[in-house]
Amino acid sequence: MALVLIRGENNSKLLNAIADMERHGNLNLACKPKIIDSRFADKLVEGILHSKLKTKSKVATAFFIKEDTTLSIMQIKKIHPPAHVVIVSDEYDAYDKLKLKLERAPDFSGYYSHKAKNSGMKDYKTKGEVKVIDNKKLNSYSHK
């Protein structure tokens, strides 16, 4: 599992970045995104990059994804999310600090996964009984 930190200007940009990671990057969240203090996130990223940031963030979120660190980095490089996405490897000291913050952080409101969680679509044409149409494309992103 990889640990993701997203910094940005506002909540909608963070939500769009998460959605882009799921839809276009084919990454699967392992937990709900959590609110992270933006000043803490900025200092954490500065420590990882070993340089000052050009812009400070106003909001930040962090969460785990099911894929490993290398695959996550490669997938995020393919997309252009509207916020600063950082994969925090367990090789950095910042990993343990961020993981500890996540344990106590509140959920980031407004997030929901677009990926299907059911086994198919309901067929509403049948009268009286509920018939489920098995559609493999609906679950093409589920990760077991």
DSSP file (Angstrom, degrees, kcal/mol; ACC not computed):
  #  RESIDUE AA STRUCTURE BP1 BP2  ACC     N-H-->O    O-->H-N    N-H-->O    O-->H-N    TCO  KAPPA ALPHA  PHI   PSI    X-CA   Y-CA   Z-CA
    1    1 A M              0   0    0      0, 0.0     2,-0.3     0, 0.0    68,-0.2   0.000 360.0 360.0 360.0 144.0    0.0    0.0    0.0
    2    2 A A  E     -A   65   0A   0     63,-1.8    63,-2.5    65,-0.8     2,-0.5  -0.825 360.0-132.4-110.3 150.1    1.1    3.5   -0.8
    3    3 A L  E     -AB  64  88A   0     85,-0.7    85,-3.0    -2,-0.3     2,-0.4  -0.897  23.3-162.1-104.0 124.9    0.5    6.7    1.2
    4    4 A V  E     -AB  63  87A   0     59,-3.2    59,-1.9    -2,-0.5     2,-0.4  -0.893   9.2-170.1-113.1 135.5   -0.7    9.6   -0.7
    5    5 A L  E     -AB  62  86A   0     81,-2.9    81,-3.1    -2,-0.4     2,-0.5  -0.993   6.4-168.5-121.4 128.9   -0.7   13.3    0.3
    6    6 A I  E     -AB  61  85A   0     55,-3.1    55,-2.3    -2,-0.4     2,-0.3  -0.979   2.5-173.0-122.2 127.7   -2.5   15.9   -1.7
    7    7 A R  E     +AB  60  84A   0     77,-2.6    77,-2.2    -2,-0.5     2,-0.3  -0.890  19.6 142.8-114.7 147.2   -2.1   19.6   -1.3
    8    8 A G  E     -A   59   0A   0     51,-2.2    50,-2.5    -2,-0.3    51,-1.9  -0.966  57.2 -94.4-166.9-176.0   -4.2   22.3   -3.0
    9    9 A E  S    S-     0   0    0     -2,-0.3     2,-0.3    48,-0.2    -1,-0.1   0.822  98.2  -2.4 -82.3 -34.8   -6.0   25.6   -3.0
   10   10 A N  S  > S-     0   0    0     49,-0.1     4,-1.5     1,-0.1     3,-0.4  -0.953  73.9 -97.7-153.5 170.1   -9.5   24.4   -2.1
   11   11 A N  H  > S+     0   0    0     -2,-0.3     4,-2.7     1,-0.2     5,-0.2   0.858 115.8  58.3 -62.0 -38.1  -11.5   21.3   -1.4
   12   12 A S  H  > S+     0   0    0      1,-0.2     4,-2.3     2,-0.2    -1,-0.2   0.867 104.9  50.9 -64.9 -34.4  -12.9   20.9   -4.9
   13   13 A K  H  > S+     0   0    0     -3,-0.4     4,-2.1     2,-0.2    -1,-0.2   0.882 111.1  48.8 -68.8 -36.9   -9.4   20.7   -6.4
   14   14 A L  H  X S+     0   0    0     -4,-1.5     4,-2.3     2,-0.2    -2,-0.2   0.929 111.8  48.7 -66.2 -44.0   -8.5   18.0   -3.9
   15   15 A L  H  X S+     0   0    0     -4,-2.7     4,-2.4     1,-0.2    -2,-0.2   0.895 111.7  49.6 -62.5 -40.6  -11.8   16.1   -4.6
   16   16 A N  H  X S+     0   0    0     -4,-2.3     4,-2.6    -5,-0.2    -1,-0.2   0.887 109.4  52.2 -65.4 -38.4  -11.1   16.4   -8.4
   17   17 A A  H  X S+     0   0    0     -4,-2.1     4,-2.1     2,-0.2    -2,-0.2   0.912 110.6  47.6 -63.5 -42.7   -7.5   15.1   -7.9
   18   18 A I  H  X S+     0   0    0     -4,-2.3     4,-2.0     2,-0.2    -2,-0.2   0.928 112.4  49.3 -63.9 -44.5   -8.8   12.1   -6.0
   19   19 A A  H  X S+     0   0    0     -4,-2.4     4,-3.2     1,-0.2     5,-0.3   0.903 110.1  51.2 -61.9 -41.5  -11.4   11.4   -8.7
   20   20 A D  H  X>S+     0   0    0     -4,-2.6     4,-1.9     1,-0.2     5,-1.6   0.897 107.6  53.1 -62.2 -40.2   -8.8   11.7  -11.4
   21   21 A M  H  <5S+     0   0    0     -4,-2.1     6,-2.0     3,-0.2    -1,-0.2   0.900 116.0  40.0 -62.1 -39.9   -6.5    9.2   -9.5
   22   22 A E  H  X5S+     0   0    0     -4,-2.0     4,-0.6     4,-0.2    -2,-0.2   0.952 124.6  34.8 -73.2 -50.8   -9.4    6.7   -9.4
   23   23 A R  H  <5S+     0   0    0     -4,-3.2    -3,-0.2    -5,-0.2    -2,-0.2   0.959 134.0  19.7 -72.5 -53.1  -10.9    7.2  -12.9
   24   24 A H  T  <5S+     0   0    0     -4,-1.9    -3,-0.2    -5,-0.3    -1,-0.1   0.750 129.2  44.8 -95.2 -26.5   -7.9    7.9  -15.0
   25   25 A G  T  4<S-     0   0    0     -5,-1.6    -3,-0.2    -4,-0.1    -1,-0.2   0.549  95.0-136.7 -93.2  -8.0   -5.0    6.5  -12.9
   26   26 A N     <  +     0   0    0     -4,-0.6     2,-0.3    -6,-0.3    -4,-0.2   0.852  50.3 150.6  54.1  39.5   -6.9    3.3  -12.0
   27   27 A L        -     0   0    0     -6,-2.0     2,-0.5    48,-0.1    -1,-0.2  -0.781  37.9-141.5-101.4 147.8   -5.9    3.5   -8.4
   28   28 A N        -     0   0    0     -2,-0.3    38,-3.1   114,-0.0    39,-0.3  -0.936  11.6-131.9-116.3 121.4   -8.0    2.2   -5.6
   29   29 A L  B     -C   65   0A   0     -2,-0.5    36,-0.3    36,-0.2     3,-0.1  -0.481  10.3-163.1 -69.9 136.4   -8.3    3.9   -2.2
   30   30 A A  S    S+     0   0    0     34,-2.7     2,-0.3    -2,-0.2    35,-0.2   0.631  74.3   8.1 -93.3 -17.5   -7.8    1.6    0.8
   31   31 A C  S    S-     0   0    0     33,-0.9    -1,-0.2     3,-0.0     3,-0.1  -0.947  92.7 -77.3-152.7 169.5   -9.4    4.1    3.2
   32   32 A K        -     0   0    0     -2,-0.3    32,-0.2     1,-0.1    30,-0.1  -0.461  57.0-100.1 -70.5 145.0  -11.4    7.3    3.3
   33   33 A P        -     0   0    0      0, 0.0    75,-2.9     0, 0.0     2,-0.3  -0.381  39.9-147.4 -63.5 145.2   -9.3   10.5    2.7
   34   34 A K  E     -DE  62 107A   0     28,-2.6    28,-1.7    73,-0.3     2,-0.3  -0.856  17.2-106.7-116.8 150.6   -8.5   12.3    6.0
   35   35 A I  E     -D   61   0A   0     71,-2.7     2,-0.4    -2,-0.3    26,-0.2  -0.601  36.1-170.1 -76.8 131.4   -8.0   16.0    6.6
   36   36 A I  E     -D   60   0A   0     24,-2.2    24,-0.6    -2,-0.3     2,-0.1  -0.968  32.3-102.7-121.9 139.3   -4.4   17.0    7.2
   37   37 A D     >  -     0   0    0     -2,-0.4     4,-2.4     1,-0.1     5,-0.2  -0.404  27.8-138.3 -59.8 130.3   -3.3   20.5    8.4
   38   38 A S  H  > S+     0   0    0     20,-0.3     4,-2.5     1,-0.2    19,-0.3   0.848 101.6  52.6 -65.0 -35.4   -2.0   22.4    5.4
   39   39 A R  H  > S+     0   0    0      2,-0.2     4,-2.3     1,-0.2    -1,-0.2   0.911 110.7  48.0 -66.3 -40.8    1.0   23.8    7.3
   40   40 A F  H  > S+     0   0    0      2,-0.2     4,-2.4     1,-0.2    -2,-0.2   0.921 112.0  50.0 -62.3 -44.3    2.0   20.3    8.4
   41   41 A A  H  X S+     0   0    0     -4,-2.4     4,-2.4     1,-0.2    -2,-0.2   0.904 110.3  50.1 -62.1 -42.5    1.6   19.0    4.8
   42   42 A D  H  X S+     0   0    0     -4,-2.5     4,-2.4     1,-0.2    -1,-0.2   0.925 112.4  46.4 -62.4 -44.9    3.7   21.9    3.4
   43   43 A K  H  X S+     0   0    0     -4,-2.3     4,-2.0     1,-0.2    -1,-0.2   0.883 111.6  52.7 -65.0 -37.9    6.5   21.2    5.9
   44   44 A L  H  X S+     0   0    0     -4,-2.4     4,-1.7     2,-0.2    -2,-0.2   0.924 111.5  45.0 -63.3 -45.5    6.4   17.5    5.2
   45   45 A V  H  X S+     0   0    0     -4,-2.4     4,-2.9     1,-0.2     5,-0.3   0.889 110.3  54.4 -67.6 -39.8    6.7   18.0    1.5
   46   46 A E  H  X>S+     0   0    0     -4,-2.4     4,-1.6     1,-0.2     5,-1.0   0.892 108.4  50.6 -60.3 -38.2    9.5   20.5    1.9
   47   47 A G  H  <5S+     0   0    0     -4,-2.0    -1,-0.2     2,-0.2    -2,-0.2   0.874 112.4  45.9 -65.8 -38.1   11.4   17.9    4.0
   48   48 A I  H  <5S+     0   0    0     -4,-1.7    -2,-0.2     1,-0.2    -1,-0.2   0.920 119.9  38.9 -70.5 -44.0   10.9   15.3    1.3
   49   49 A L  H  <5S-     0   0    0     -4,-2.9    -2,-0.2     2,-0.2    -1,-0.2   0.651  98.1-136.8 -81.4 -15.6   12.0   17.6   -1.5
   50   50 A H  T  <5S+     0   0    0     -4,-1.6     2,-0.3    -5,-0.3    -3,-0.2   0.858  72.9  83.7  58.4  38.0   14.7   19.3    0.5
   51   51 A S  S   <S-     0   0    0     -5,-1.0    -1,-0.2    -6,-0.2    -2,-0.2  -0.981  86.1 -88.8-158.6 162.8   13.7   22.7   -0.8
   52   52 A K        -     0   0    0     -2,-0.3     2,-0.2    -3,-0.1    -9,-0.0  -0.464  43.6-117.0 -74.0 146.7   11.2   25.5   -0.2
   53   53 A L        -     0   0    0     -2,-0.1     3,-0.1     1,-0.1    -1,-0.1  -0.606   8.8-140.7 -82.8 145.4    7.8   25.3   -1.9
   54   54 A K  S    S+     0   0    0     -2,-0.2     2,-0.4     1,-0.2    -1,-0.1   0.891  88.1  25.1 -71.1 -39.7    6.9   28.0   -4.3
   55   55 A T  S    S-     0   0    0     -3,-0.0     2,-0.3     0, 0.0    -1,-0.2  -0.960  76.8-131.8-128.4 145.3    3.3   28.2   -3.1
   56   56 A K        -     0   0    0     -2,-0.4     2,-0.2    -3,-0.1   -17,-0.1  -0.667  26.5-122.6 -90.0 148.6    1.7   27.2    0.2
   57   57 A S        -     0   0    0    -19,-0.3   -48,-0.2    -2,-0.3     3,-0.1  -0.547  11.0-158.9 -89.3 157.8   -1.4   25.1    0.3
   58   58 A K  S    S+     0   0    0    -50,-2.5     2,-0.3     1,-0.3   -20,-0.3   0.675  79.8  19.0-103.5 -26.9   -4.7   26.0    1.9
   59   59 A V  E     -A    8   0A   0    -51,-1.9   -51,-2.2   -21,-0.1     2,-0.3  -0.966  65.1-175.1-140.9 156.7   -6.0   22.5    2.3
   60   60 A A  E     -AD   7  36A   0    -24,-0.6   -24,-2.2    -2,-0.3     2,-0.3  -0.994   3.5-174.3-151.7 152.2   -4.5   19.0    2.4
   61   61 A T  E     -AD   6  35A   0    -55,-2.3   -55,-3.1    -2,-0.3     2,-0.3  -0.965   4.1-166.2-142.9 158.5   -5.7   15.4    2.6
   62   62 A A  E     +AD   5  34A   0    -28,-1.7   -28,-2.6    -2,-0.3     2,-0.3  -0.988  14.5 152.7-146.1 153.6   -4.0   12.0    2.9
   63   63 A F  E     -A    4   0A   0    -59,-1.9   -59,-3.2    -2,-0.3     2,-0.3  -0.974  38.7-101.5-168.5 166.0   -5.0    8.4    2.5
   64   64 A F  E     -A    3   0A   0     -2,-0.3   -34,-2.7   -61,-0.2   -33,-0.9  -0.755  27.3-157.2 -96.7 146.9   -3.7    5.0    1.6
   65   65 A I  E     -AC   2  29A   0    -63,-2.5   -63,-1.8    -2,-0.3   -36,-0.2  -0.916  22.7-124.9-120.3 154.7   -4.2    3.3   -1.8
   66   66 A K  S    S+     0   0    0    -38,-3.1   -37,-0.1    -2,-0.3    -1,-0.1   0.780  85.1  83.9 -70.3 -28.6   -4.1   -0.4   -2.4
   67   67 A E  S    S-     0   0    0    -39,-0.3   -65,-0.8     1,-0.1    -2,-0.2  -0.289  87.3-100.3 -74.7 160.9   -1.4   -0.3   -5.1
   68   68 A D     >  -     0   0    0    -67,-0.2     4,-2.2     1,-0.1   -66,-0.2  -0.256  35.5-100.7 -78.2 171.2    2.3   -0.2   -4.3
   69   69 A T  H  > S+     0   0    0    -68,-0.2     4,-2.3     1,-0.2     5,-0.2   0.902 117.3  48.2 -60.9 -48.1    4.5    3.0   -4.3
   70   70 A T  H  > S+     0   0    0      1,-0.2     4,-2.2     2,-0.2    -1,-0.2   0.930 113.5  46.2 -62.6 -47.8    6.2    2.5   -7.7
   71   71 A L  H  > S+     0   0    0      1,-0.2     4,-2.4     2,-0.2    -1,-0.2   0.897 111.3  53.8 -61.9 -40.2    2.9    1.7   -9.5
   72   72 A S  H  X S+     0   0    0     -4,-2.2     4,-2.3     1,-0.2    -1,-0.2   0.918 108.7  48.2 -60.9 -44.8    1.2    4.6   -7.9
   73   73 A I  H  X S+     0   0    0     -4,-2.3     4,-1.9     1,-0.2    -1,-0.2   0.922 112.2  49.3 -62.4 -44.0    3.9    7.1   -9.0
   74   74 A M  H  X S+     0   0    0     -4,-2.2     4,-0.8     1,-0.2    -2,-0.2   0.895 112.4  47.5 -63.4 -40.9    3.8    5.8  -12.5
   75   75 A Q  H  X S+     0   0    0     -4,-2.4     4,-0.7     1,-0.2     3,-0.5   0.885 111.4  49.7 -69.5 -38.8    0.0    6.1  -12.7
   76   76 A I  H >< S+     0   0    0     -4,-2.3     3,-0.6     1,-0.2    -1,-0.2   0.831 103.3  60.8 -70.9 -31.1   -0.1    9.6  -11.3
   77   77 A K  H 3< S+     0   0    0     -4,-1.9    -1,-0.2     1,-0.2    -2,-0.2   0.804 100.0  57.5 -62.6 -28.2    2.6   10.7  -13.8
   78   78 A K  H 3< S+     0   0    0     -4,-0.8    -1,-0.2    -3,-0.5     2,-0.2   0.765 106.4  53.5 -74.5 -25.8    0.2    9.8  -16.6
   79   79 A I  S << S-     0   0    0     -4,-0.7   -58,-0.0    -3,-0.6   -59,-0.0  -0.610  73.8-137.7-107.2 167.7   -2.6   12.1  -15.3
   80   80 A H        -     0   0    0     -2,-0.2    -3,-0.1   -60,-0.0    -4,-0.0  -0.700  25.0-166.7-125.7  79.1   -2.5   15.8  -14.5
   81   81 A P        -     0   0    0      0, 0.0     4,-0.1     0, 0.0   -64,-0.1  -0.280  28.7-120.8 -67.0 153.6   -4.5   16.3  -11.3
   82   82 A P  S    S+     0   0    0      0, 0.0     2,-0.3     0, 0.0   -68,-0.1   0.254  92.4  51.1 -80.0  14.4   -5.5   19.9  -10.3
   83   83 A A  S    S-     0   0    0    -75,-0.1     2,-0.7   -70,-0.1   -75,-0.2  -0.915  99.4 -85.9-142.7 167.8   -3.6   19.6   -7.0
   84   84 A H  E     -B    7   0A   0    -77,-2.2   -77,-2.6    -2,-0.3     2,-0.5  -0.697  44.6-165.5 -82.4 111.7   -0.1   18.7   -5.9
   85   85 A V  E     -B    6   0A   0     -2,-0.7     2,-0.4   -79,-0.2   -79,-0.2  -0.868   6.8-176.1-103.2 127.8    0.0   14.9   -5.4
   86   86 A V  E     -B    5   0A   0    -81,-3.1   -81,-2.9    -2,-0.5     2,-0.7  -0.988  18.2-149.0-125.7 126.3    2.9   13.4   -3.4
   87   87 A I  E     -B    4   0A   0     -2,-0.4     2,-0.8   -83,-0.2   -83,-0.2  -0.859  18.4-149.8 -90.6 119.6    3.4    9.7   -2.9
   88   88 A V  E     -B    3   0A   0    -85,-3.0   -85,-0.7    -2,-0.7     2,-0.1  -0.817  10.9-150.6 -97.0 109.9    5.1    9.3    0.5
   89   89 A S    >   -     0   0    0     -2,-0.8     3,-1.6     1,-0.1     6,-0.3  -0.405  22.9-119.7 -76.6 152.8    7.4    6.3    0.5
   90   90 A D  T 3  S+     0   0    0      1,-0.3    -1,-0.1     5,-0.1     6,-0.1   0.531 107.1  77.4 -71.1  -3.2    8.1    4.4    3.7
   91   91 A E  T 3  S+     0   0    0      4,-0.1    -1,-0.3     3,-0.0     2,-0.2   0.699  83.4  79.2 -75.4 -20.0   11.8    5.2    3.2
   92   92 A Y  S X> S-     0   0    0     -3,-1.6     3,-1.0     1,-0.1     4,-0.5  -0.608  81.0-132.7 -90.9 149.3   11.1    8.8    4.4
   93   93 A D  H >> S+     0   0    0      1,-0.2     4,-1.2    -2,-0.2     3,-0.5   0.805 106.1  68.4 -64.0 -28.9   10.9    9.8    8.1
   94   94 A A  H 3> S+     0   0    0      1,-0.2     4,-2.7     2,-0.2     5,-0.3   0.749  84.7  71.3 -63.5 -24.3    7.8   11.7    7.0
   95   95 A Y  H <> S+     0   0    0     -3,-1.0     4,-2.6    -6,-0.3    -1,-0.2   0.941 100.2  43.1 -58.9 -50.0    5.9    8.5    6.4
   96   96 A D  H <X S+     0   0    0     -4,-0.5     4,-2.1    -3,-0.5    -1,-0.2   0.879 114.0  51.5 -66.3 -37.8    5.6    7.6   10.0
   97   97 A K  H  X S+     0   0    0     -4,-1.2     4,-1.9     2,-0.2    -2,-0.2   0.930 113.8  43.5 -63.3 -45.3    4.7   11.1   11.0
   98   98 A L  H  X S+     0   0    0     -4,-2.7     4,-2.2     2,-0.2    -2,-0.2   0.892 111.6  53.5 -69.1 -39.6    1.9   11.2    8.4
   99   99 A K  H  X S+     0   0    0     -4,-2.6     4,-1.2    -5,-0.3    -1,-0.2   0.900 109.3  49.5 -61.1 -40.8    0.7    7.7    9.2
  100  100 A L  H  X S+     0   0    0     -4,-2.1     4,-0.7     1,-0.2     3,-0.3   0.899 109.9  50.8 -64.8 -41.7    0.4    8.8   12.9
  101  101 A K  H >X S+     0   0    0     -4,-1.9     4,-1.1     1,-0.2     3,-0.8   0.882 105.2  58.0 -62.2 -38.5   -1.6   11.9   11.9
  102  102 A L  H 3< S+     0   0    0     -4,-2.2     3,-0.2     1,-0.2    -1,-0.2   0.831  96.3  62.5 -62.5 -33.0   -3.9    9.8    9.8
  103  103 A E  H 3< S+     0   0    0     -4,-1.2    -1,-0.2    -3,-0.3    -2,-0.2   0.827 116.1  29.6 -63.0 -31.4   -4.9    7.7   12.8
  104  104 A R  H << S+     0   0    0     -3,-0.8    -1,-0.2    -4,-0.7    -2,-0.2   0.478  96.3 109.8-107.3  -4.6   -6.4   10.7   14.6
  105  105 A A     <  -     0   0    0     -4,-1.1   -69,-0.1    -3,-0.2     2,-0.1  -0.416  67.3-117.8 -77.9 147.0   -7.5   12.8   11.6
  106  106 A P        -     0   0    0      0, 0.0   -71,-2.7     0, 0.0    -1,-0.1  -0.402  41.2 -86.8 -76.1 159.7  -11.2   13.4   10.7
  107  107 A D  B     -E   34   0A   0    -73,-0.2     2,-0.7     1,-0.1   -73,-0.3  -0.335  38.7-114.7 -65.2 146.4  -12.6   12.3    7.4
  108  108 A F    >   -     0   0    0    -75,-2.9     3,-0.9   -46,-0.1    -1,-0.1  -0.756  38.4-132.8 -82.4 114.7  -12.4   14.6    4.4
  109  109 A S  T 3  S+     0   0    0     -2,-0.7     3,-0.1     1,-0.2    -1,-0.0  -0.357  79.8  37.3 -76.0 150.0  -16.0   15.5    3.6
  110  110 A G  T 3  S+     0   0    0      1,-0.3     2,-0.3    -2,-0.1    -1,-0.2   0.239  81.8 124.9 100.4 -11.7  -17.4   15.4    0.1
  111  111 A Y    <   +     0   0    0     -3,-0.9    -1,-0.3   -78,-0.1     2,-0.3  -0.630  24.3 158.0 -85.3 137.5  -15.5   12.3   -1.1
  112  112 A Y        -     0   0    0     -2,-0.3     2,-0.3    -3,-0.1    -3,-0.0  -0.962  39.9-114.7-149.1 146.9  -17.3    9.3   -2.6
  113  113 A S        -     0   0    0     -2,-0.3   -94,-0.0     1,-0.1    -2,-0.0  -0.621  11.8-157.2 -82.9 136.0  -16.0    6.6   -4.8
  114  114 A H        +     0   0    0     -2,-0.3     2,-0.1   -95,-0.1    -1,-0.1   0.586  61.6 109.5 -84.2 -10.5  -17.5    6.4   -8.3
  115  115 A K  S    S-     0   0    0      1,-0.1    24,-0.1    26,-0.1    -2,-0.1  -0.439  79.1-106.2 -74.0 138.8  -16.5    2.8   -8.7
  116  116 A A        -     0   0    0     22,-0.7    -1,-0.1    -2,-0.1    25,-0.1  -0.360  31.5-177.3 -65.6 136.4  -19.3    0.2   -8.6
  117  117 A K        +     0   0    0     -2,-0.1    -1,-0.1     3,-0.1     2,-0.1   0.410  57.8  81.2-112.3  -2.3  -19.6   -1.8   -5.4
  118  118 A N  S    S-     0   0    0     20,-0.1     3,-0.1     2,-0.1    -2,-0.0  -0.443  85.1-113.9-100.3 176.6  -22.5   -4.0   -6.5
  119  119 A S  S    S-     0   0    0      1,-0.1    16,-0.6    -2,-0.1     2,-0.3   0.495  82.8 -43.3 -88.9  -3.4  -22.5   -7.2   -8.6
  120  120 A G  E    S-F  134   0B   0     14,-0.2     2,-0.3    18,-0.1    14,-0.2  -0.987  73.9 -56.4 167.3-170.1  -24.5   -5.6  -11.4
  121  121 A M  E     -F  133   0B   0     12,-1.8    12,-3.6    -2,-0.3     2,-0.3  -0.728  47.7-115.4 -99.8 150.1  -27.4   -3.4  -12.4
  122  122 A K  E     -F  132   0B   0     -2,-0.3     2,-0.8    10,-0.2    10,-0.2  -0.650  20.7-135.4 -81.5 139.7  -31.0   -4.0  -11.4
  123  123 A D  E >   -F  131   0B   0      8,-3.2     8,-0.7    -2,-0.3     3,-0.7  -0.859  21.3-177.3 -96.2 107.7  -33.4   -4.8  -14.2
  124  124 A Y  T 3   +     0   0    0     -2,-0.8    -1,-0.1     1,-0.2    -2,-0.0   0.457  68.6  80.3 -85.9  -0.9  -36.5   -2.6  -13.5
  125  125 A K  T 3  S+     0   0    0      6,-0.1    -1,-0.2     2,-0.1     2,-0.2   0.775  74.4  87.3 -76.0 -25.7  -38.4   -4.0  -16.5
  126  126 A T  S <  S-     0   0    0     -3,-0.7     2,-0.5     5,-0.1     5,-0.1  -0.509  78.6-131.0 -75.8 143.0  -39.4   -7.1  -14.6
  127  127 A K  S    S-     0   0    0     -2,-0.2     2,-0.8     1,-0.1    -2,-0.1  -0.813  76.0  -7.3 -99.4 129.6  -42.6   -6.8  -12.5
  128  128 A G  S    S+     0   0    0     -2,-0.5     2,-0.3     1,-0.1    -1,-0.1  -0.175 116.9  72.5  88.4 -43.1  -42.6   -7.9   -8.9
  129  129 A E  S    S-     0   0    0     -2,-0.8     2,-0.7     2,-0.0    -3,-0.1  -0.786  76.4-125.4-110.8 152.8  -39.2   -9.5   -8.7
  130  130 A V        -     0   0    0     -2,-0.3     2,-0.5    -3,-0.1    -6,-0.1  -0.847  27.2-171.7 -96.2 119.4  -35.8   -7.9   -8.6
  131  131 A K  E     -F  123   0B   0     -8,-0.7    -8,-3.2    -2,-0.7     2,-0.5  -0.942  10.9-148.1-112.8 130.9  -33.5   -9.3  -11.3
  132  132 A V  E     -F  122   0B   0     -2,-0.5     2,-0.6   -10,-0.2   -10,-0.2  -0.863   5.6-146.0-102.7 128.5  -29.8   -8.4  -11.3
  133  133 A I  E     -F  121   0B   0    -12,-3.6   -12,-1.8    -2,-0.5     2,-0.6  -0.822  17.7-134.3 -91.6 120.5  -28.0   -8.1  -14.6
  134  134 A D  E     +F  120   0B   0     -2,-0.6     2,-0.5   -14,-0.2   -14,-0.2  -0.656  29.1 177.1 -78.6 118.8  -24.4   -9.2  -14.2
  135  135 A N    >>  -     0   0    0     -2,-0.6     3,-1.1   -16,-0.6     4,-0.6  -0.942  19.1-164.7-127.5 107.7  -22.2   -6.7  -16.0
  136  136 A K  G >4 S+     0   0    0     -2,-0.5     3,-0.6     1,-0.3    -1,-0.1   0.778  86.8  65.3 -64.4 -27.6  -18.5   -7.3  -15.7
  137  137 A K  G >4 S+     0   0    0      1,-0.2     3,-1.2     2,-0.2    -1,-0.3   0.814  92.8  61.9 -66.7 -29.4  -17.7   -3.7  -16.9
  138  138 A L  G <4 S+     0   0    0     -3,-1.1   -22,-0.7     1,-0.3     3,-0.3   0.851 112.2  36.7 -64.1 -32.8  -19.3   -2.3  -13.8
  139  139 A N  G X< S+     0   0    0     -4,-0.6     3,-1.3    -3,-0.6    -1,-0.3   0.124  79.5 116.6-106.2  20.7  -16.8   -4.0  -11.6
  140  140 A S  T <  S+     0   0    0     -3,-1.2    -1,-0.2     1,-0.3    -2,-0.1   0.720  80.5  45.6 -64.0 -19.3  -13.8   -3.7  -13.9
  141  141 A Y  T 3  S+     0   0    0     -3,-0.3    -1,-0.3    -4,-0.2    -2,-0.1   0.504  81.9 118.2-100.6  -4.9  -12.0   -1.5  -11.3
  142  142 A S    <   -     0   0    0     -3,-1.3     2,-0.5     1,-0.1   -25,-0.0  -0.382  52.8-149.8 -68.2 142.3  -12.6   -3.6   -8.2
  143  143 A H              0   0    0      1,-0.1    -1,-0.1    -2,-0.1    -2,-0.1  -0.950 360.0 360.0-118.0 121.2   -9.5   -4.9   -6.7
  144  144 A K              0   0    0     -2,-0.5    -1,-0.1     0, 0.0    -2,-0.0   0.408 360.0 360.0-110.6 360.0   -9.5   -8.2   -4.8
